Amino acid sequence: MKKIAACIVIGVLTLSTYAVANADEQVQKPWTLQTGASWPGQNTAKNNVEGKTVWNVGVDYAFLQAKTLSSSEPTIVSVYFDYAGGSKDKYGYSNHAYTSGGGIAARQYLDPTAATSPYIGAGIGGYDTQSKYLGSSKSRFNIGGKVFAGLEFTKSYFLQVGYEWLPSVNHVDPSNLGVDVGLRF
């Protein structure tokens, strides 16, 4: 696992160095706020939250806009922080699953000149997962990631779907499929 994490860190640093060297212009709206809901895929995680839905929030700051080798459209590179969690009382226990993490992400606009602009992206970072299940409480920090696709409306509001791969702990895997709405400013 340590070798994989080291390869990922080296890859992210290499891509970041390339992107900074090829930066074209400053990002117009660098801040992003988003909120939404997600649904864990594993039954144990679903049983830890009320209604099987996890609520999440996120913020990111885009620090560069660069052209890549594969596209003439700019790629936006950002640092992000995400938080998701939920709880549920079951069998006389207060169960919960919370995940917080931060990392680096990139999004590629497919048609940035359109009024409704589609985009795709991915991110990788470190995540802390805390779980309390049937009286047993544990925490774990590890590498996680996400992929996402969305539509940005009028260059400010957006709707996004994505999947997060998150570290499991205490037999709870909080990896999830989610839908978010947000604002770039």
KEKE-850599 format. One line per 2 residues: their letters; for each residue x, y, z of N, C-alpha, C, O. Coordinates in pm, 1 decimal, always signed. Layout:
N
A> X Y Z X Y Z X Y Z X Y Z | ...
//
This chain:
185
MK> +82.3 -119.3 +0.0 +0.0 +0.0 +0.0 +86.7 +125.6 +0.0 +52.8 +225.1 -64.1 | +200.8 +120.5 +73.5 +289.3 +236.2 +79.3 +349.3 +266.1 -57.1 +367.6 +382.5 -92.5
KI> +380.5 +160.6 -135.2 +435.7 +181.9 -269.7 +332.7 +247.5 -361.0 +365.8 +335.6 -440.3 | +208.5 +203.9 -349.1 +101.6 +263.0 -430.3 +83.6 +409.4 -392.9 +72.8 +494.7 -481.1
AA> +80.3 +439.9 -262.6 +64.9 +578.6 -217.9 +181.6 +664.5 -266.2 +160.7 +778.0 -309.0 | +304.2 +612.0 -259.9 +421.0 +686.7 -306.8 +412.2 +713.3 -456.8 +444.9 +823.1 -501.8
CI> +368.8 +614.7 -534.3 +353.0 +633.0 -679.9 +246.8 +739.2 -709.9 +264.3 +820.4 -800.8 | +139.4 +738.7 -635.5 +33.0 +837.1 -655.6 +83.9 +977.4 -624.5 +58.5 +1071.0 -700.3
VI> +155.9 +992.5 -513.0 +209.5 +1124.0 -475.4 +307.9 +1173.0 -581.9 +303.5 +1289.9 -620.4 | +395.9 +1085.9 -629.5 +492.1 +1125.2 -733.3 +418.6 +1163.9 -861.1 +455.9 +1261.3 -926.5
GV> +315.1 +1089.1 -897.4 +236.3 +1121.7 -1016.6 +166.9 +1256.4 -1005.8 +168.4 +1335.3 -1100.4 | +105.7 +1283.1 -890.0 +36.8 +1410.8 -869.9 +136.8 +1526.3 -874.9 +109.2 +1628.7 -937.4
LT> +252.1 +1511.2 -810.3 +353.6 +1616.2 -813.0 +406.3 +1639.7 -954.0 +428.2 +1754.2 -993.3 | +426.6 +1533.5 -1029.9 +473.5 +1546.8 -1168.1 +370.9 +1619.9 -1252.8 +405.6 +1712.3 -1326.3
LS> +245.0 +1579.6 -1243.2 +139.5 +1645.7 -1320.5 +122.8 +1790.5 -1277.6 +100.7 +1877.5 -1361.8 | +132.9 +1817.9 -1147.3 +120.6 +1955.4 -1099.1 +233.6 +2042.6 -1151.8 +210.9 +2157.1 -1190.9
TY> +354.8 +1989.3 -1153.0 +469.0 +2063.7 -1205.0 +449.2 +2094.0 -1352.7 +475.3 +2205.8 -1397.1 | +403.2 +1995.4 -1429.3 +377.4 +2017.3 -1571.2 +269.0 +2123.5 -1590.4 +281.9 +2211.7 -1675.3
AV> +162.8 +2114.2 -1511.2 +52.2 +2209.0 -1524.7 +96.0 +2350.8 -1489.5 +58.5 +2445.7 -1558.3 | +175.1 +2366.5 -1383.0 +221.5 +2499.7 -1345.6 +310.6 +2557.1 -1454.3 +301.5 +2676.0 -1484.9
AN> +395.9 +2475.5 -1512.7 +485.2 +2522.1 -1619.1 +407.7 +2564.4 -1743.0 +455.4 +2647.1 -1820.7 | +287.5 +2507.9 -1762.1 +207.2 +2538.8 -1879.1 +83.5 +2622.3 -1846.1 -11.1 +2626.0 -1924.7
AD> +83.3 +2687.8 -1733.0 -31.0 +2769.4 -1692.2 -51.4 +2882.6 -1791.8 +43.5 +2952.0 -1828.4 | -174.6 +2900.8 -1835.0 -205.1 +3000.8 -1936.1 -258.9 +3129.3 -1877.2 -220.0 +3238.4 -1918.9
EQ> -347.7 +3117.1 -1781.0 -408.7 +3236.5 -1724.7 -466.4 +3205.6 -1587.9 -479.9 +3089.3 -1549.6 | -499.8 +3309.1 -1515.8 -557.2 +3294.3 -1383.0 -701.0 +3244.1 -1394.0 -772.9 +3279.1 -1487.6
VQ> -742.0 +3161.8 -1297.7 -878.7 +3110.5 -1293.5 -972.8 +3225.8 -1259.2 -947.8 +3300.0 -1164.2 | -1081.0 +3241.3 -1336.1 -1173.4 +3352.9 -1317.5 -1253.9 +3343.4 -1187.7 -1269.6 +3443.0 -1117.1
KP> -1304.1 +3225.4 -1156.5 -1383.1 +3205.2 -1034.2 -1319.8 +3089.8 -957.1 -1359.1 +2974.4 -974.5 | -1220.9 +3120.7 -871.1 -1141.7 +3013.8 -810.3 -1209.7 +2936.1 -697.6 -1171.4 +2821.9 -672.3
WT> -1308.0 +2992.5 -629.4 -1370.5 +2925.3 -515.7 -1492.6 +2845.0 -557.2 -1570.0 +2887.3 -643.0 | -1509.1 +2729.1 -495.5 -1626.5 +2644.9 -516.9 -1681.6 +2601.6 -381.6 -1607.4 +2555.3 -295.0
LQ> -1812.4 +2617.2 -364.7 -1884.5 +2561.9 -249.9 -1988.0 +2464.8 -304.2 -2056.3 +2494.7 -402.2 | -1999.9 +2348.6 -240.9 -2098.3 +2252.0 -287.7 -2156.2 +2173.2 -171.2 -2094.1 +2158.5 -65.9
TG> -2276.6 +2123.4 -193.6 -2342.3 +2038.6 -95.0 -2428.1 +1937.7 -170.3 -2467.2 +1959.7 -284.9 | -2456.0 +1827.9 -103.8 -2537.4 +1726.6 -170.7 -2562.0 +1606.4 -83.2 -2546.9 +1610.7 +38.9
AS> -2599.9 +1499.9 -148.5 -2630.5 +1374.3 -81.3 -2557.8 +1261.2 -152.6 -2532.9 +1267.1 -273.0 | -2524.7 +1158.7 -76.1 -2460.6 +1042.5 -136.0 -2514.8 +916.1 -71.0 -2572.8 +918.6 +37.5
WP> -2494.0 +806.9 -140.7 -2548.3 +679.1 -97.2 -2438.1 +575.3 -96.6 -2389.5 +535.6 -202.5 | -2397.3 +530.1 +23.3 -2292.6 +428.3 +31.6 -2337.6 +299.0 -34.7 -2455.7 +264.5 -32.7
GQ> -2242.1 +228.3 -93.1 -2273.3 +104.2 -162.3 -2276.6 -16.5 -71.6 -2344.2 -114.3 -103.4 | -2206.2 -13.5 +40.2 -2197.2 -128.2 +128.8 -2309.1 -126.0 +232.4 -2341.7 -20.2 +286.3
NT> -2367.4 -241.0 +260.2 -2480.7 -248.3 +354.0 -2445.8 -201.4 +493.9 -2528.1 -136.1 +558.2 | -2324.9 -232.8 +544.1 -2287.8 -190.3 +678.5 -2286.4 -38.8 +687.2 -2332.5 +18.0 +786.2
AK> -2233.7 +27.8 +583.9 -2232.8 +174.7 +582.8 -2375.5 +228.4 +575.4 -2408.7 +326.0 +642.7 | -2459.4 +165.6 +494.5 -2599.6 +208.7 +484.1 -2670.8 +196.5 +618.5 -2753.3 +280.7 +653.6
NN> -2638.5 +91.5 +693.0 -2703.5 +69.6 +822.1 -2656.8 +167.2 +928.9 -2718.7 +176.2 +1034.9 | -2549.0 +240.5 +903.3 -2496.8 +336.6 +1000.9 -2561.8 +473.6 +990.5 -2542.3 +557.5 +1078.5
VE> -2638.2 +498.2 +885.3 -2694.5 +632.0 +866.1 -2846.0 +625.0 +850.5 -2900.5 +529.8 +794.6 | -2911.2 +727.1 +900.7 -3057.4 +737.5 +893.5 -3100.2 +752.5 +748.5 -3047.8 +837.8 +676.8
GK> -3194.0 +671.3 +705.1 -3247.0 +681.1 +569.6 -3149.3 +639.1 +461.9 -3176.2 +658.7 +343.4 | -3035.9 +581.5 +500.6 -2934.1 +532.7 +407.9 -2873.2 +642.3 +320.2 -2811.0 +612.1 +218.4
TV> -2890.2 +768.5 +358.5 -2836.5 +882.1 +284.2 -2732.7 +954.5 +368.9 -2754.6 +979.3 +487.5 | -2620.4 +987.8 +307.9 -2514.6 +1062.7 +373.7 -2515.8 +1204.3 +317.1 -2520.9 +1222.1 +195.5
WN> -2511.2 +1304.3 +403.5 -2507.7 +1443.4 +359.1 -2363.2 +1489.0 +352.5 -2282.7 +1454.7 +439.1 | -2330.0 +1566.6 +249.3 -2191.8 +1608.9 +234.2 -2181.2 +1755.6 +195.6 -2274.5 +1815.4 +141.9
VG> -2064.9 +1811.0 +224.7 -2031.9 +1948.6 +186.9 -1887.2 +1949.1 +138.7 -1808.1 +1861.9 +174.8 | -1854.0 +2047.7 +57.5 -1717.7 +2056.9 +8.9 -1682.6 +2198.9 -30.3 -1769.9 +2280.5 -59.9
VD> -1554.8 +2226.5 -30.0 -1502.7 +2354.9 -74.5 -1374.2 +2325.4 -151.9 -1298.3 +2235.4 -116.0 | -1350.9 +2401.6 -257.6 -1221.1 +2390.0 -323.2 -1175.4 +2525.0 -375.6 -1254.4 +2617.3 -395.6
YA> -1044.9 +2532.7 -396.9 -984.3 +2654.4 -448.6 -901.2 +2616.9 -571.7 -803.9 +2542.0 -561.8 | -940.7 +2669.7 -686.7 -869.8 +2642.8 -811.9 -751.2 +2738.1 -821.2 -768.2 +2860.1 -821.6
FL> -631.9 +2681.9 -828.5 -513.1 +2766.1 -828.0 -445.2 +2778.1 -963.2 -352.9 +2858.2 -978.5 | -489.1 +2699.5 -1062.8 -432.8 +2720.6 -1194.7 -521.7 +2666.4 -1304.6 -602.8 +2576.0 -1284.4
QA> -503.6 +2724.6 -1420.4 -575.6 +2686.6 -1541.6 -468.9 +2663.5 -1647.4 -391.5 +2754.1 -1678.6 | -464.3 +2542.8 -1702.6 -357.7 +2510.5 -1797.2 -409.9 +2427.1 -1912.4 -507.4 +2353.3 -1898.3
KT> -344.8 +2439.4 -2025.1 -373.8 +2352.8 -2139.4 -298.5 +2222.9 -2116.1 -187.5 +2223.0 -2062.9 | -359.6 +2112.3 -2156.2 -295.3 +1983.2 -2139.9 -254.8 +1929.1 -2276.4 -290.1 +1984.6 -2380.5
LS> -180.4 +1820.5 -2273.3 -136.9 +1758.7 -2398.0 -253.9 +1701.4 -2477.2 -250.3 +1698.6 -2600.2 | -358.1 +1655.4 -2406.7 -466.4 +1583.3 -2472.0 -581.3 +1671.0 -2519.7 -669.9 +1621.9 -2589.7
SS> -582.6 +1798.2 -2484.4 -697.6 +1880.6 -2519.5 -656.2 +2025.9 -2538.8 -561.8 +2074.1 -2476.1 | -728.0 +2093.8 -2625.9 -703.0 +2236.4 -2643.2 -781.3 +2318.0 -2540.1 -756.4 +2437.5 -2524.5
EP> -874.8 +2255.2 -2470.1 -952.3 +2323.2 -2366.5 -874.7 +2321.1 -2235.5 -801.5 +2225.6 -2209.4 | -888.9 +2423.6 -2153.0 -810.5 +2429.7 -2029.1 -856.4 +2328.5 -1924.2 -974.0 +2293.2 -1915.3
TI> -760.1 +2284.0 -1846.5 -785.6 +2199.7 -1730.9 -769.6 +2287.3 -1606.7 -672.4 +2361.8 -1594.2 | -864.7 +2277.7 -1516.4 -862.2 +2354.2 -1392.7 -810.6 +2262.1 -1282.0 -866.2 +2154.5 -1259.9
VS> -705.1 +2303.7 -1212.8 -646.6 +2225.5 -1104.6 -679.2 +2296.5 -973.3 -664.6 +2418.2 -962.3 | -723.6 +2218.8 -873.7 -764.6 +2279.4 -746.5 -724.5 +2192.0 -628.1 -695.8 +2073.3 -642.9
VY> -723.3 +2253.2 -511.8 -712.9 +2179.6 -386.4 -853.5 +2175.7 -327.6 -929.9 +2271.2 -342.1 | -887.5 +2065.5 -261.5 -1024.1 +2051.9 -210.6 -1027.2 +1997.4 -69.2 -931.9 +1935.8 -21.6
FD> -1140.4 +2022.1 -3.2 -1171.4 +1962.1 +126.5 -1316.6 +1915.8 +120.7 -1405.5 +1994.3 +87.7 | -1340.9 +1789.2 +152.3 -1475.7 +1731.9 +152.9 -1507.4 +1673.2 +290.0 -1419.0 +1624.0 +360.1
YA> -1634.5 +1679.1 +326.5 -1682.1 +1619.5 +450.8 -1815.3 +1551.4 +422.2 -1900.6 +1607.0 +353.0 | -1832.8 +1431.7 +475.3 -1960.2 +1360.1 +461.0 -1985.0 +1281.5 +588.9 -1891.3 +1233.6 +652.7
GG> -2111.6 +1268.9 +625.4 -2140.3 +1191.4 +744.6 -2287.2 +1174.1 +772.1 -2372.4 +1243.9 +717.1 | -2313.9 +1080.1 +857.9 -2450.1 +1052.7 +899.9 -2448.4 +963.7 +1022.4 -2345.7 +904.9 +1056.4
SK> -2563.1 +954.1 +1088.9 -2570.5 +870.4 +1208.6 -2709.0 +807.1 +1218.8 -2803.5 +847.0 +1150.7 | -2717.5 +707.6 +1305.6 -2844.2 +637.1 +1324.1 -2837.0 +559.1 +1455.5 -2734.6 +498.2 +1486.2
DK> -2944.4 +561.2 +1531.7 -2953.5 +479.0 +1651.9 -3009.8 +343.3 +1611.8 -3115.4 +335.0 +1549.1 | -2938.6 +237.0 +1648.3 -2982.2 +101.6 +1611.5 -2937.1 +3.5 +1719.2 -2823.9 +10.6 +1767.1
YG> -3024.3 -85.9 +1756.3 -2995.8 -188.1 +1856.8 -2947.1 -126.2 +1987.6 -2865.7 -186.5 +2057.6 | -2995.8 -6.3 +2021.6 -2954.4 +58.7 +2144.8 -2819.2 +127.7 +2136.2 -2769.0 +177.6 +2236.9
YS> -2759.0 +131.4 +2016.4 -2629.5 +196.4 +1997.0 -2647.2 +318.2 +1905.8 -2733.2 +320.0 +1817.8 | -2564.4 +418.4 +1929.0 -2560.5 +533.4 +1839.7 -2448.8 +507.9 +1738.2 -2331.0 +523.7 +1770.0
NH> -2485.4 +469.0 +1617.6 -2388.5 +438.0 +1512.7 -2365.9 +561.6 +1425.5 -2457.0 +642.2 +1406.7 | -2243.8 +576.4 +1372.1 -2218.0 +685.6 +1279.6 -2103.1 +650.8 +1185.8 -2023.3 +560.9 +1212.5
AY> -2096.8 +723.5 +1076.7 -1986.1 +714.4 +981.9 -1959.8 +855.3 +930.7 -2048.1 +919.0 +873.2 | -1837.6 +903.4 +952.1 -1798.2 +1036.5 +907.0 -1667.8 +1026.3 +829.5 -1578.2 +950.9 +867.4
TS> -1657.4 +1100.6 +723.5 -1534.4 +1104.4 +643.9 -1500.4 +1248.5 +612.2 -1586.1 +1324.8 +567.6 | -1375.6 +1286.0 +634.9 -1326.9 +1416.8 +593.3 -1194.6 +1395.9 +522.3 -1115.8 +1308.4 +558.2
GG> -1171.7 +1477.9 +420.8 -1047.9 +1460.0 +346.6 -1016.7 +1578.3 +258.0 -1102.4 +1662.1 +229.7 | -894.5 +1583.0 +215.8 -850.4 +1689.5 +126.6 -750.2 +1635.3 +27.5 -686.9 +1532.2 +50.6
GI> -736.5 +1706.2 -83.3 -643.4 +1660.2 -184.6 -635.5 +1755.5 -301.5 -664.9 +1874.4 -289.0 | -595.6 +1702.0 -414.8 -582.8 +1779.1 -537.0 -673.5 +1717.8 -643.0 -682.4 +1595.7 -655.2
AA> -740.4 +1803.2 -719.1 -834.3 +1756.0 -821.4 -813.8 +1835.4 -949.7 -758.8 +1945.6 -948.7 | -858.7 +1777.8 -1058.8 -854.9 +1846.8 -1187.7 -988.2 +1825.5 -1256.8 -1045.5 +1716.7 -1251.0
RQ> -1037.8 +1930.7 -1322.7 -1160.4 +1916.9 -1402.4 -1133.9 +1970.9 -1542.0 -1065.9 +2072.0 -1559.9 | -1188.6 +1901.8 -1639.1 -1170.5 +1935.0 -1779.5 -1306.4 +1971.2 -1838.3 -1398.8 +1889.9 -1837.5
YL> -1318.0 +2093.1 -1888.9 -1441.5 +2135.9 -1954.7 -1443.4 +2082.7 -2096.3 -1343.7 +2090.7 -2168.2 | -1557.1 +2028.3 -2136.2 -1569.2 +1972.2 -2270.1 -1607.9 +2077.6 -2372.5 -1570.5 +2066.7 -2489.3
DP> -1682.6 +2179.9 -2330.3 -1717.9 +2292.7 -2417.1 -1734.5 +2416.6 -2330.1 -1847.2 +2452.3 -2295.6 | -1623.7 +2483.5 -2293.4 -1632.0 +2595.1 -2199.4 -1702.4 +2718.9 -2253.8 -1734.2 +2809.4 -2176.7
TA> -1727.6 +2725.5 -2383.4 -1794.6 +2843.1 -2440.3 -1946.5 +2830.5 -2435.8 -2016.7 +2929.4 -2456.6 | -1998.3 +2711.7 -2409.4 -2143.0 +2689.6 -2406.9 -2205.0 +2750.9 -2281.2 -2138.6 +2760.4 -2178.0
AT> -2330.3 +2792.1 -2289.1 -2401.8 +2846.4 -2173.5 -2412.4 +2740.9 -2062.8 -2399.4 +2773.0 -1944.7 | -2435.9 +2616.4 -2101.1 -2434.6 +2503.3 -2008.6 -2315.7 +2417.5 -2048.6 -2319.0 +2348.2 -2150.3
SP> -2211.5 +2422.7 -1968.4 -2084.2 +2360.4 -2003.7 -2062.3 +2228.5 -1928.8 -2054.5 +2228.3 -1806.0 | -2052.2 +2115.9 -2001.6 -2024.4 +1988.3 -1935.9 -1876.3 +1976.9 -1899.2 -1789.9 +2033.7 -1966.0
YI> -1848.5 +1902.0 -1791.2 -1710.4 +1879.7 -1750.1 -1696.5 +1742.9 -1685.2 -1794.7 +1682.1 -1642.5 | -1572.8 +1695.8 -1678.7 -1538.1 +1571.0 -1611.3 -1416.7 +1599.8 -1523.0 -1345.4 +1697.5 -1545.7
GA> -1393.1 +1515.8 -1423.4 -1277.8 +1538.3 -1338.7 -1247.9 +1422.4 -1246.9 -1321.2 +1323.7 -1240.7 | -1136.6 +1437.8 -1174.8 -1093.5 +1336.5 -1079.0 -1009.1 +1403.1 -971.5 -951.7 +1509.9 -993.1
GI> -1002.1 +1339.2 -856.2 -921.8 +1390.4 -747.1 -863.3 +1277.9 -664.2 -914.7 +1166.1 -663.2 | -755.9 +1309.0 -595.3 -692.6 +1211.6 -506.9 -642.9 +1286.1 -383.2 -596.5 +1399.8 -391.8
GG> -653.5 +1219.9 -268.5 -609.7 +1286.5 -147.0 -608.7 +1192.4 -27.3 -622.3 +1070.8 -40.7 | -592.4 +1252.0 +88.8 -594.6 +1177.3 +213.6 -728.6 +1194.9 +282.2 -781.6 +1305.8 +288.9
YD> -783.0 +1085.9 +332.9 -915.2 +1087.5 +395.8 -908.9 +1021.7 +532.8 -841.6 +920.3 +551.7 | -979.7 +1080.7 +627.6 -993.9 +1024.3 +760.6 -1136.6 +973.4 +775.1 -1231.9 +1050.4 +763.5
TQ> -1151.2 +845.5 +800.1 -1282.7 +784.6 +817.6 -1300.2 +746.8 +963.8 -1214.9 +679.7 +1021.9 | -1410.8 +789.9 +1023.1 -1443.6 +755.5 +1161.2 -1574.5 +678.4 +1160.2 -1672.4 +719.1 +1097.6
SK> -1573.8 +567.1 +1230.5 -1693.5 +483.3 +1233.0 -1719.2 +432.9 +1373.9 -1627.8 +392.2 +1445.7 | -1844.2 +436.8 +1410.6 -1888.4 +375.2 +1535.5 -2000.8 +281.3 +1497.0 -2104.9 +324.9 +1447.9
YL> -1979.7 +151.8 +1519.3 -2077.3 +52.8 +1478.9 -2094.7 -48.5 +1591.6 -1999.3 -115.3 +1631.5 | -2216.7 -59.2 +1642.3 -2252.6 -152.8 +1749.2 -2157.2 -142.0 +1868.2 -2111.9 -242.6 +1922.8
GS> -2127.4 -16.9 +1907.4 -2046.4 +7.8 +2026.0 -1897.1 +13.0 +2002.4 -1823.6 +55.9 +2091.3 | -1849.7 -28.4 +1887.8 -1706.5 -27.0 +1858.2 -1674.1 +96.3 +1773.3 -1732.5 +116.0 +1666.7
SK> -1581.1 +178.6 +1821.1 -1547.2 +303.1 +1751.7 -1402.1 +298.4 +1703.5 -1311.7 +265.0 +1780.1 | -1380.3 +332.1 +1575.6 -1245.8 +330.8 +1518.1 -1231.8 +444.5 +1418.4 -1330.1 +499.5 +1368.8
SR> -1104.9 +478.3 +1390.4 -1073.2 +583.1 +1293.7 -955.9 +535.1 +1208.3 -869.8 +461.0 +1255.6 | -953.5 +578.8 +1080.7 -845.1 +538.1 +991.4 -819.1 +648.1 +889.7 -912.7 +704.4 +833.0
FN> -691.9 +678.6 +866.8 -651.4 +774.5 +765.4 -583.0 +697.8 +652.9 -496.5 +613.7 +677.5 | -623.1 +728.0 +526.8 -565.2 +658.0 +413.1 -589.8 +737.7 +285.3 -656.8 +841.0 +286.3
IG> -534.5 +687.8 +176.4 -552.5 +749.3 +45.1 -692.5 +716.8 -6.9 -740.4 +604.3 +7.4 | -756.5 +815.3 -66.5 -886.8 +796.1 -129.5 -893.3 +878.9 -256.8 -799.9 +952.4 -288.9
GK> -1001.7 +867.0 -327.6 -1013.0 +941.9 -451.8 -1156.4 +958.9 -495.5 -1249.3 +905.0 -435.4 | -1172.0 +1036.7 -603.8 -1306.1 +1059.4 -655.8 -1300.2 +1086.0 -805.4 -1200.3 +1135.5 -857.6
VF> -1408.5 +1052.4 -872.8 -1430.0 +1088.3 -1013.0 -1565.5 +1157.1 -1019.3 -1655.7 +1124.6 -942.1 | -1580.0 +1252.6 -1111.6 -1705.7 +1325.7 -1119.1 -1729.7 +1379.1 -1259.6 -1637.5 +1392.9 -1340.0
AG> -1855.5 +1408.4 -1286.3 -1897.8 +1470.0 -1412.1 -2011.8 +1564.7 -1378.6 -2090.8 +1539.1 -1287.7 | -2019.5 +1674.6 -1453.1 -2124.0 +1769.9 -1419.8 -2157.0 +1864.4 -1531.8 -2097.4 +1861.1 -1639.5
LE> -2253.5 +1949.0 -1503.6 -2295.2 +2056.7 -1593.6 -2285.4 +2187.5 -1516.4 -2340.0 +2200.6 -1406.9 | -2215.0 +2284.1 -1574.9 -2204.4 +2415.8 -1513.8 -2293.3 +2511.9 -1591.3 -2283.2 +2524.1 -1713.4
FT> -2381.0 +2580.2 -1517.1 -2477.6 +2671.5 -1577.7 -2430.4 +2815.2 -1559.1 -2390.1 +2853.3 -1449.2 | -2435.0 +2892.8 -1662.0 -2399.2 +3035.6 -1660.4 -2267.6 +3062.9 -1588.1 -2251.3 +3167.4 -1525.2
KS> -2175.9 +2970.5 -1597.3 -2042.0 +2985.3 -1539.6 -2040.5 +3010.8 -1389.4 -1944.6 +3068.1 -1337.7 | -2144.8 +2969.5 -1318.7 -2145.8 +2986.8 -1173.5 -2204.6 +2865.8 -1101.4 -2136.9 +2803.9 -1019.4
YF> -2329.4 +2831.6 -1131.0 -2397.1 +2721.4 -1064.8 -2367.9 +2591.8 -1137.6 -2348.2 +2590.8 -1259.1 | -2365.2 +2480.8 -1061.7 -2340.5 +2353.0 -1127.0 -2415.1 +2239.8 -1057.6 -2452.8 +2249.7 -940.8
LQ> -2434.8 +2133.3 -1132.0 -2493.0 +2008.1 -1086.3 -2391.4 +1900.2 -1120.2 -2342.0 +1893.9 -1232.8 | -2360.3 +1815.3 -1023.1 -2251.3 +1719.1 -1042.3 -2288.0 +1583.3 -984.1 -2352.0 +1575.7 -879.2
VG> -2247.9 +1477.1 -1051.2 -2258.2 +1340.7 -998.1 -2116.3 +1285.9 -985.8 -2027.7 +1322.1 -1063.1 | -2096.3 +1199.3 -888.9 -1961.9 +1145.8 -871.9 -1959.1 +1021.1 -786.6 -2058.3 +982.6 -724.7
YE> -1842.5 +959.1 -785.3 -1819.4 +841.9 -701.0 -1691.9 +865.3 -621.4 -1590.8 +908.1 -677.1 | -1696.0 +837.2 -490.1 -1579.8 +851.2 -403.9 -1535.7 +714.2 -353.5 -1617.0 +635.7 -304.7
WL> -1405.0 +686.3 -365.9 -1344.0 +567.6 -306.7 -1280.7 +613.3 -177.3 -1185.8 +691.8 -178.3 | -1333.0 +564.4 -64.9 -1289.9 +611.1 +65.5 -1238.3 +495.0 +149.6 -1281.2 +381.2 +130.7
PS> -1146.2 +522.7 +243.1 -1093.7 +415.1 +326.5 -1200.3 +357.6 +419.5 -1278.6 +431.2 +479.5 | -1201.8 +226.2 +430.0 -1298.5 +161.3 +519.0 -1235.6 +143.4 +656.8 -1113.7 +133.8 +671.2
VN> -1320.8 +139.3 +755.1 -1277.1 +119.3 +892.8 -1389.6 +51.9 +970.1 -1507.1 +81.3 +948.2 | -1353.2 -38.6 +1061.0 -1451.9 -100.3 +1149.3 -1561.1 -173.5 +1070.3 -1678.1 -171.7 +1108.7
HV> -1522.6 -236.6 +961.4 -1613.2 -310.4 +872.6 -1713.9 -219.1 +802.3 -1818.4 -265.3 +756.5 | -1682.6 -90.4 +793.8 -1771.3 +4.9 +727.5 -1694.2 +68.0 +611.7 -1590.5 +130.9 +632.6
DP> -1744.7 +51.2 +491.0 -1684.5 +111.1 +371.8 -1775.5 +225.5 +326.4 -1882.4 +199.9 +271.1 | -1735.1 +351.2 +348.6 -1821.7 +463.8 +314.8 -1815.0 +508.7 +168.5 -1873.9 +611.1 +133.9
SN> -1744.6 +434.6 +81.5 -1739.9 +470.3 -60.7 -1881.8 +488.4 -111.8 -1971.6 +412.8 -75.0 | -1902.3 +590.0 -197.5 -2040.4 +623.9 -229.5 -2056.9 +687.4 -365.9 -1961.9 +737.2 -426.2
LG> -2180.1 +683.8 -412.1 -2224.7 +753.9 -531.8 -2302.8 +875.3 -483.7 -2390.1 +862.0 -398.0 | -2273.0 +994.4 -537.5 -2338.1 +1113.6 -486.7 -2380.3 +1212.9 -592.8 -2335.8 +1207.2 -707.4
VD> -2467.4 +1304.4 -552.2 -2513.5 +1414.0 -636.2 -2495.3 +1542.8 -556.5 -2535.6 +1551.1 -440.5 | -2434.0 +1643.6 -619.9 -2407.6 +1770.4 -553.6 -2455.8 +1886.7 -638.6 -2462.2 +1877.8 -761.2
VG> -2489.0 +1994.6 -572.2 -2513.7 +2123.9 -638.2 -2414.7 +2221.0 -577.2 -2374.1 +2205.6 -462.0 | -2375.7 +2322.3 -655.7 -2277.5 +2413.2 -601.1 -2269.2 +2544.3 -675.5 -2342.6 +2570.0 -771.0
LR> -2177.2 +2626.1 -628.5 -2157.4 +2761.1 -680.5 -2008.0 +2787.5 -692.5 -1931.5 +2758.8 -600.4 | -1967.3 +2842.3 -806.2 -1830.2 +2887.6 -825.3 -1829.4 +3038.3 -822.6 -1913.3 +3102.2 -886.1
F> -1735.2 +3096.2 -749.7 -1727.0 +3242.1 -742.6 -1582.2 +3285.9 -726.7 -1554.4 +3405.5 -718.9
//
